[in-house]
Amino acid sequence: MEETEEPVIETNRREDLHDDNKRYCWVCFATDEDDLTAVWVQPCQCSGTTRWVHESCLQRWVDEKQKGNSLERVHCPQCNTQYVIVFPPIGKLILVLDIADRIIYRVCPFIAAGVVIGSIYWTAVTYGALTIMQAVGAKEGLALMEQSDPLFLLIGLPTVPIMLILGRLVRWEEALLGFLNKNVPRVPIVKHLLPTFQIASDSVRPHTQGTEPPFSDPVSATRVLCGALIFPSMAVLFGKLLFHPVHSNLKKTFFGGIAFLMLKGALKIYYKQQILIRQYQRRVLDFAKRPSDGKEIKTSSNTNP
């Protein structure tokens, strides 16, 4: 009995050894029997069947990992060993071209960023100069800039659109609307002069006191930018229409800008107030069952077995 068991154990050991020596490609899962002419490599520290791989399969896998960057390091996905990848020697001309290509690849993002920043800067300078000429007049503006220090112009002119954008971010209308909604209903005389605020106060539901709807809208970058850049033109237009007797173009533009802000702010406050009243007067109705719904329910209940 013992003599028969020993050959069986020895046979199993030989089969296990044969399986360990059998090569399996961990990329395409092929064996020696599937392709007798394939070239096999052991590029990492893996043991067992996963240490073998077709060189052609590994080359394709490395190409997918490097994504066109031949300098990218590639590691084994199992043991994390870095693959040793060598290239054949190249000529001096190809070496110089390869170095130049790498330098251009690394420098181009900085050059592109510089071009974009420079374009934005000179656009801001041009806009600042046009704004000054628009506010004080073309001849006066040119004379003023010619008499100024060039360094001061290079620093000061780009700040004109920046200050306009920052000023556009100040949402004073919403702060004033909140102040009026809280304080106008408390003053007997003022609430008769501004009845819409009294209506808003009367429209508040008892169970929602202290939970007012938000006044502010989400900030839109494009809306802020357009509103800030168009403000000087609107200030000049309102100054010419409303303050024509004023001789100074700068004063005319200044008063026109204030008038434009006041008019726009009043319209926005009125619009927000009406939306707020509408929000306060919102109701949720009970669900009204339609007659057809009951008929459908009865019909479906009759059809059930």
C-alpha positions as MATLAB code, in Angstrom:
seq = 'MEETEEPVIETNRREDLHDDNKRYCWVCFATDEDDLTAVWVQPCQCSGTTRWVHESCLQRWVDEKQKGNSLERVHCPQCNTQYVIVFPPIGKLILVLDIADRIIYRVCPFIAAGVVIGSIYWTAVTYGALTIMQAVGAKEGLALMEQSDPLFLLIGLPTVPIMLILGRLVRWEEALLGFLNKNVPRVPIVKHLLPTFQIASDSVRPHTQGTEPPFSDPVSATRVLCGALIFPSMAVLFGKLLFHPVHSNLKKTFFGGIAFLMLKGALKIYYKQQILIRQYQRRVLDFAKRPSDGKEIKTSSNTNP';
ca = [
       0.000    0.000    0.000;
       2.836    2.405    0.878;
       4.645    1.496   -2.342;
       1.617    2.594   -4.420;
       1.270    5.924   -2.597;
       4.880    6.987   -3.197;
       4.618    6.998   -7.034;
       1.383    9.036   -6.831;
       3.024   11.697   -4.625;
       6.038   11.831   -6.900;
       3.795   12.255   -9.937;
       1.904   15.135   -8.285;
       5.174   16.862   -7.465;
       6.312   16.588  -11.051;
       3.005   18.023  -12.292;
       3.261   20.955   -9.861;
       6.837   21.593  -10.945;
       5.736   21.429  -14.568;
       2.959   23.978  -13.865;
       5.432   26.320  -12.155;
       7.807   26.148  -15.092;
       5.018   26.659  -17.596;
       4.937   30.240  -18.866;
       1.737   32.308  -18.936;
       1.586   35.843  -20.311;
      -0.245   37.994  -17.749;
      -1.292   40.424  -20.510;
      -2.840   38.103  -23.119;
      -2.980   34.908  -20.931;
      -1.315   32.862  -23.672;
       1.115   29.975  -23.018;
       4.121   28.449  -24.785;
       1.812   26.127  -26.655;
      -0.239   28.992  -28.107;
       2.718   30.775  -29.731;
       6.002   28.912  -30.031;
       7.864   31.823  -31.681;
       6.985   34.497  -29.057;
       9.777   36.157  -27.076;
       9.362   35.952  -23.293;
      10.844   38.295  -20.657;
      10.967   38.503  -16.859;
      10.964   42.294  -16.241;
      10.189   42.309  -12.492;
      10.492   40.448   -9.187;
       7.228   38.547   -9.461;
       7.352   34.785   -8.899;
       5.242   31.972  -10.279;
       3.375   32.241  -13.530;
       3.004   36.039  -13.328;
       6.736   36.618  -13.758;
       6.501   35.813  -17.469;
       5.134   38.075  -20.172;
       5.398   38.380  -23.930;
       7.798   41.162  -24.900;
       5.401   42.372  -27.606;
       2.489   42.428  -25.123;
       4.620   44.270  -22.566;
       5.679   46.808  -25.203;
       2.029   47.586  -25.983;
       1.203   47.819  -22.285;
       4.148   50.211  -21.682;
       2.991   52.376  -24.618;
      -0.478   52.651  -23.048;
       1.022   53.672  -19.705;
       3.479   56.203  -21.092;
       0.879   57.838  -23.387;
       3.480   59.166  -25.807;
       5.987   60.257  -23.133;
       8.933   57.896  -23.540;
      10.571   59.266  -20.355;
       7.635   58.226  -18.168;
       8.580   55.553  -15.630;
       6.577   52.337  -15.717;
       6.187   49.902  -12.806;
       4.899   46.366  -12.495;
       1.243   46.393  -11.420;
       1.828   43.413   -9.070;
       5.172   43.959   -7.312;
       5.630   47.659   -8.197;
       9.105   47.078   -9.599;
      10.265   49.724  -12.043;
      10.871   48.305  -15.499;
      14.345   48.814  -16.922;
      13.748   50.236  -20.393;
      16.733   50.902  -22.640;
      16.927   52.472  -26.075;
      19.465   51.874  -28.827;
      22.148   54.559  -29.303;
      21.230   57.512  -31.506;
      23.228   60.048  -33.473;
      24.248   63.474  -32.195;
      21.740   65.282  -34.404;
      18.842   63.183  -33.117;
      20.111   63.720  -29.561;
      20.140   67.504  -30.018;
      16.664   67.457  -31.556;
      15.379   65.292  -28.704;
      16.779   67.681  -26.079;
      15.298   70.666  -27.932;
      11.920   68.940  -28.084;
      11.958   68.319  -24.315;
      12.916   71.947  -23.593;
      10.165   73.263  -25.862;
       7.645   70.898  -24.240;
       8.476   72.258  -20.778;
       8.802   75.935  -21.715;
       5.676   76.250  -23.886;
       3.186   76.351  -20.961;
       5.074   79.274  -19.385;
       5.245   81.114  -22.713;
       1.520   80.601  -23.270;
       0.746   81.833  -19.749;
       2.908   84.896  -20.336;
       1.134   85.664  -23.616;
      -2.283   85.381  -21.958;
      -1.276   87.555  -18.988;
       0.350   90.107  -21.287;
      -2.750   90.245  -23.479;
      -4.971   90.799  -20.453;
      -2.613   93.480  -19.120;
      -2.432   95.489  -22.347;
      -6.185   95.125  -22.811;
      -6.658   96.597  -19.332;
      -4.234   99.426  -20.183;
      -6.122  100.222  -23.385;
      -9.484  100.102  -21.612;
      -8.193  102.400  -18.850;
      -6.947  104.939  -21.403;
     -10.245  104.861  -23.312;
     -12.180  105.278  -20.080;
     -10.193  108.396  -19.133;
     -10.678  109.868  -22.597;
     -14.384  109.065  -22.398;
     -14.778  110.595  -18.933;
     -12.868  113.876  -19.358;
     -13.010  114.214  -23.146;
     -10.754  113.005  -25.942;
      -8.446  116.035  -26.159;
      -8.289  116.580  -22.413;
      -7.648  112.903  -21.817;
      -4.802  112.738  -24.328;
      -3.237  115.883  -22.876;
      -3.549  114.507  -19.356;
      -1.881  111.204  -20.271;
       0.905  112.924  -22.215;
       1.769  115.043  -19.183;
       1.756  112.040  -16.818;
       4.695  109.804  -15.975;
       4.778  106.695  -18.260;
       5.438  104.427  -15.288;
       2.418  105.870  -13.515;
       0.285  105.197  -16.603;
       1.549  101.613  -16.910;
       0.605  100.981  -13.289;
      -2.478  103.160  -12.974;
      -4.349  102.497  -16.213;
      -4.817   98.721  -15.635;
      -6.319   99.469  -12.228;
      -9.286  101.249  -13.854;
     -11.116   98.050  -14.955;
     -10.034   96.311  -11.746;
     -11.610   99.031   -9.597;
     -14.761   98.971  -11.717;
     -15.091   95.207  -11.237;
     -14.487   95.473   -7.492;
     -17.060   98.246   -7.273;
     -19.540   96.105   -9.174;
     -19.128   93.386   -6.557;
     -20.475   95.712   -3.840;
     -24.165   94.745   -3.684;
     -25.455   97.769   -1.845;
     -28.985   97.437   -3.216;
     -29.545   94.144   -1.389;
     -28.154   95.524    1.881;
     -30.426   98.580    1.584;
     -33.417   96.373    0.782;
     -32.831   94.275    3.885;
     -32.478   97.396    6.029;
     -35.711   98.903    4.678;
     -37.666   95.683    5.153;
     -36.653   95.537    8.795;
     -37.040   99.201    9.759;
     -39.666  100.832    7.511;
     -42.690   98.974    9.011;
     -41.677  100.201   12.476;
     -41.913  103.926   11.550;
     -45.571  105.053   11.183;
     -44.898  107.956    8.830;
     -42.419  106.202    6.531;
     -44.555  103.096    6.086;
     -47.260  105.260    4.462;
     -44.706  106.776    2.098;
     -43.328  103.336    1.172;
     -46.389  101.068    1.312;
     -44.788   98.095   -0.437;
     -42.617   97.434    2.615;
     -45.716   97.401    4.814;
     -47.332   94.921    2.415;
     -44.266   92.695    2.665;
     -44.427   92.894    6.465;
     -48.144   92.041    6.492;
     -47.616   89.172    4.076;
     -45.243   87.279    6.371;
     -46.790   84.014    7.466;
     -46.903   83.624   11.276;
     -45.048   80.329   11.278;
     -42.252   81.660    9.022;
     -41.251   84.770   10.969;
     -37.479   85.032   11.183;
     -36.953   82.881    8.068;
     -36.957   85.422    5.276;
     -36.283   84.379    1.685;
     -32.807   85.287    0.469;
     -32.446   88.686   -1.177;
     -29.216   88.043   -3.042;
     -28.771   86.242   -6.333;
     -25.805   84.024   -7.171;
     -22.810   85.989   -8.395;
     -22.356   85.677  -12.164;
     -18.815   86.409  -13.355;
     -19.910   87.388  -16.855;
     -22.660   89.659  -15.537;
     -20.268   91.395  -13.131;
     -17.677   91.851  -15.880;
     -20.149   93.232  -18.424;
     -21.796   95.512  -15.861;
     -18.450   96.903  -14.721;
     -17.100   97.530  -18.223;
     -20.280   99.204  -19.508;
     -20.618  101.512  -16.480;
     -18.372  104.357  -17.815;
     -20.374  104.524  -21.048;
     -23.640  104.699  -19.096;
     -22.192  107.387  -16.808;
     -21.200  109.516  -19.822;
     -24.621  108.975  -21.429;
     -26.572  109.924  -18.295;
     -24.272  112.905  -17.746;
     -24.981  114.247  -21.227;
     -28.727  113.677  -20.920;
     -29.344  114.913  -17.372;
     -26.517  117.364  -16.675;
     -26.057  119.109  -19.975;
     -25.567  122.618  -18.426;
     -22.467  121.428  -16.540;
     -19.375  122.512  -18.517;
     -16.816  120.143  -17.016;
     -16.863  116.719  -18.680;
     -15.448  115.080  -15.559;
     -18.181  116.523  -13.322;
     -20.796  115.643  -15.910;
     -19.584  112.032  -16.019;
     -19.403  111.893  -12.228;
     -22.961  113.118  -11.730;
     -24.172  110.908  -14.566;
     -22.603  107.851  -12.910;
     -24.301  108.647   -9.603;
     -27.643  109.161  -11.366;
     -27.254  105.859  -13.218;
     -26.433  104.006   -9.993;
     -29.400  105.548   -8.175;
     -31.838  104.730  -10.966;
     -30.567  101.206  -11.393;
     -30.549  100.653   -7.638;
     -34.117  101.943   -7.252;
     -35.377   99.695  -10.037;
     -33.532   96.693   -8.603;
     -34.867   97.348   -5.094;
     -38.414   97.681   -6.430;
     -38.043   94.483   -8.457;
     -36.590   92.560   -5.503;
     -39.324   93.870   -3.219;
     -42.070   92.688   -5.552;
     -40.422   89.287   -5.868;
     -40.149   89.155   -2.072;
     -43.853   89.963   -1.649;
     -44.715   87.285   -4.190;
     -42.511   84.844   -2.298;
     -44.211   85.678    0.998;
     -47.674   85.225   -0.528;
     -46.842   81.797   -1.902;
     -49.211   79.010   -0.890;
     -49.234   75.255   -1.253;
     -52.679   73.951   -2.226;
     -54.279   70.697   -1.168;
     -54.251   67.914   -3.685;
     -57.561   67.881   -5.565;
     -58.517   64.446   -6.805;
     -60.002   64.540  -10.272;
     -63.234   62.623  -10.990;
     -61.463   60.627  -13.685;
     -58.994   59.311  -11.095;
     -61.748   57.650   -9.088;
     -63.218   56.043  -12.198;
     -59.850   54.653  -13.177;
     -59.353   53.206   -9.700;
     -62.761   51.533   -9.782;
     -62.159   50.162  -13.265;
     -58.783   48.735  -12.320;
     -60.243   47.148   -9.158;
     -63.011   45.499  -11.200;
     -60.566   44.024  -13.695;
     -58.463   42.366  -10.993;
     -59.338   38.648  -10.510;
];
